[in-house]
Amino acid sequence: VQTLSPVTINEKNEYPGNTKTENKETASIGEVVTYTVTVTIPETVAEKDINVVDTITNGLTLNTAITVAGDENPTEASRITSLTFTQTGTVAAQEAVAADPQADPPVEAQPAVKAATVYTATIPAATVKANAGKTLTLTYTATVNSNAVVNDAEKNDAHIEYDHYVSKDVEVGVETHAFTLKKIDGADVTNGMTDEQKFALDALDGAEFSLWTAAENGTQIYVKKVGDVYRADVSKTVDNDTNKPDVIEAGEATIEGLAAGTYYLQEDKAPTGYNPLTERQPITVSATTSANGVDIAVENNSGPPLPSTGGIGTPIFYVV
């Protein structure tokens, strides 16, 4: 075809779009994260499948069931309310690569890549065409598992594939955190001593702790010793018969796999010759607490214990 002037051709088939969100940015091991993917279908869409592709790192266990909302297919029997993810591939872990501009050819810096699994769910062509100009909402979940790495987001990417079109990945991530406690001798603590100075004191061995969700009552958090650390798992209910948690022994101990928030350490056994603590000790866990340093120093004191509030009072002890 020959023309005497520029001609504009308007492509009738536009491309679908997608977004993705998660309901939390930090979670404990055993906690469930909910993801929402929206698929926007243009009015001029062709009758072709849309594949929703989700790549999830191995610190998350995907629930392959998807709830679908928004299908307005006029044929009721053809409306869909659910889809299922099927594993379609894997991603191998790769170490970070440092930049080397002097190499031949020059090497650009590359971030580390976590091992991941690829899943795909297909929105049928008939559903796509029937919902032209509308939006489908896909909701599904994943559980943080024991492969989660402290302070390193477990990522979950989603994109869509339609005909020859592939959308950009929309990435979300959820982190777990940790803290380290150190049991110290109260006799070594002097007035005005900073937390950093307390952390530097020698550890006092022989104490045993449990971890709780509240200062009083609350729920005990299940922990299991793995190597040199204690790993929490909130999906397990503490039961001393079937789910007996490990005792947190200190000295010094690191507890990992926790969402950001405040937790409470209960001293169940004091070092020999020392008074047990009568109140749980709070610890605020966040991205700034880590397994690489002490985050809370818990003091024990030796000698006879003082009476508690509401007791017979201290004057009689002073007299004696």
C-alpha positions, 0 to 999 in steps of 0.5 A, spaced: 500 500 500 502 506 498 500 513 501 502 520 500 502 522 507 503 519 514 498 514 516 496 512 523 493 505 525 490 504 531 491 498 534 484 495 537 486 490 542 489 493 548 493 489 553 491 487 560 494 490 566 495 488 574 496 490 581 498 486 587 498 488 594 499 484 601 496 485 608 502 485 612 510 487 611 512 483 617 510 476 619 512 471 624 514 464 622 507 460 621 503 466 620 499 467 614 500 473 609 494 474 604 495 477 597 491 481 592 492 481 585 487 485 580 487 484 573 484 489 569 481 487 562 481 492 556 474 493 553 477 491 546 480 485 549 481 479 544 478 472 546 485 469 549 487 466 556 490 471 561 496 467 565 497 470 572 504 468 574 507 468 581 514 467 583 515 466 590 521 465 594 522 459 598 521 462 605 514 462 603 509 456 602 504 458 597 497 456 598 495 454 591 487 456 591 485 462 589 479 466 590 476 470 584 471 476 585 468 480 579 467 475 574 460 478 570 460 472 565 452 473 563 452 465 562 452 463 570 454 456 569 461 459 566 462 464 571 468 462 575 469 464 583 476 460 584 482 458 580 488 454 582 496 455 581 500 450 578 507 449 579 511 451 572 518 452 574 523 454 579 529 459 580 536 457 582 539 461 588 545 466 586 550 470 590 551 477 589 556 479 584 560 485 585 561 490 580 568 490 576 569 495 571 576 493 569 574 486 567 573 485 559 568 486 558 566 490 564 562 486 570 555 490 573 553 489 580 548 484 581 544 483 587 543 476 590 537 472 588 533 467 593 531 460 590 524 461 588 518 457 585 514 459 579 506 458 579 501 459 574 494 460 574 490 461 567 484 465 566 480 462 561 479 466 554 471 466 555 472 469 562 476 474 559 472 476 553 466 476 557 469 481 562 472 486 557 472 493 560 472 490 567 476 488 573 477 481 576 480 480 583 484 474 585 486 473 592 490 467 595 495 466 601 502 464 603 505 461 610 512 464 612 516 457 613 522 456 617 526 457 611 525 465 612 531 469 612 532 474 618 531 481 616 531 479 608 524 480 605 521 473 602 519 476 596 513 474 592 512 477 584 506 477 580 505 478 572 500 477 567 501 474 560 496 475 554 498 473 547 505 475 546 504 481 552 508 480 558 507 485 564 512 488 568 513 484 575 509 487 581 513 485 587 511 485 594 515 482 600 515 480 608 520 480 613 521 476 619 526 479 625 530 476 631 533 479 637 538 476 642 538 476 650 543 476 655 543 474 662 547 479 666 549 479 674 545 485 677 551 486 681 555 488 675 551 494 674 552 501 676 548 507 676 548 511 669 550 504 666 547 505 658 544 499 655 551 498 651 555 498 657 550 492 660 550 488 653 558 488 654 558 485 661 559 477 662 553 473 661 550 469 667 549 462 665 543 458 668 537 462 667 531 459 663 526 463 659 519 462 655 517 467 650 510 470 651 505 475 647 503 479 653 506 482 660 500 478 664 497 471 661 497 472 654 499 466 649 506 462 650 510 462 643 512 455 641 520 456 640 525 450 637 532 450 638 535 450 631 543 450 631 545 456 635 538 459 635 531 459 637 526 459 632 519 461 633 513 458 630 506 461 631 502 456 627 504 451 633 500 451 639 504 450 645 502 443 648 507 440 653 505 433 650 504 434 643 508 441 641 513 441 647 517 448 646 524 448 647 527 452 653 530 458 652 537 457 655 541 463 657 547 466 658 546 469 651 540 466 646 538 469 640 530 468 638 528 469 630 522 468 626 518 474 629 514 479 626 515 486 628 512 488 635 513 487 643 514 480 646 515 478 653 520 474 656 518 470 662 524 467 667 522 460 669 528 458 672 534 463 675 541 461 675 543 458 682 543 463 688 540 468 684 533 471 685 528 469 679 524 475 676 517 476 678 515 480 672 516 478 664 521 483 661 518 486 654 522 486 648 520 490 642 522 487 636 523 490 629 528 491 623 533 494 627 534 488 632 538 482 629 541 476 631 548 480 630 548 483 637 545 483 644 538 487 644 536 486 651 540 485 657 536 481 663 539 482 670 538 477 676 540 479 683 543 474 688 541 475 696 534 474 699 528 477 695 525 483 697 517 482 699 512 484 693 508 490 693 502 488 698 506 484 703 508 485 710 512 491 708 520 492 709 520 495 716 521 488 719 526 486 715 530 493 716 529 491 724 532 484 723 
